[in-house]
């Protein structure tokens, strides 16, 4: 995860661990060879979703990948 995006957030360490888990899973789903803009968009959306209170990494991954146009099938 582009860690600079979470440096100044109010998330506790456990939530940050879950955000990193969600980020890694989302990037695996869309492919690690994506442009930096796509990877940063994924990270930003994960942070936004977590800001709503969602903490389930699999749900976060589904919301993010669907939101950027990737189906759940990958």
SVG drawing of the C-alpha trace seen along z (x, -y; Angstrom):
<svg xmlns="http://www.w3.org/2000/svg" viewBox="-20 -13 25 29">
<polyline fill="none" stroke="black" stroke-width="0.4" points="0.0,0.0 1.3,-3.5 2.0,-4.0 2.1,-7.8 -1.6,-7.7 -2.2,-6.2 0.5,-8.1 -1.8,-10.8 -5.0,-8.8 -6.7,-8.0 -6.8,-4.3 -5.6,-1.9 -2.8,0.6 -5.3,3.5 -7.3,1.5 -4.2,0.5 -3.3,4.2 -6.7,4.9 -6.3,2.1 -3.0,3.5 -4.5,7.0 -7.4,5.5 -4.9,3.6 -2.8,6.6 -5.8,8.7 -7.2,6.0 -3.9,5.6 -3.6,9.3 -7.1,9.3 -6.5,6.5 -2.9,7.4 0.3,6.0 1.4,4.6 -1.2,1.8 -0.1,-1.8 0.7,-3.7 -2.5,-5.8 -4.7,-2.6 -2.8,-1.4 -3.1,-4.7 -6.8,-4.8 -7.2,-1.4 -5.5,-2.6 -7.5,-5.8 -10.8,-3.9 -9.8,-1.4 -9.1,-4.2 -12.5,-5.9 -14.4,-2.7 -12.7,-2.0 -13.6,-5.5 -17.3,-4.4 -16.6,-1.7 -16.2,1.3 -13.5,3.6 -14.0,6.9 -11.1,7.0 -13.1,9.3 -16.0,6.8 -13.6,3.9 -11.8,5.7 -15.2,6.4 -16.4,2.8 -13.1,1.4 -12.6,3.8 -16.2,3.4 -15.9,-0.4 -12.9,-0.5 -14.5,1.8 -13.0,5.2 -15.5,8.1 -15.3,10.4 -14.0,13.1 -10.9,11.0"/>
</svg>
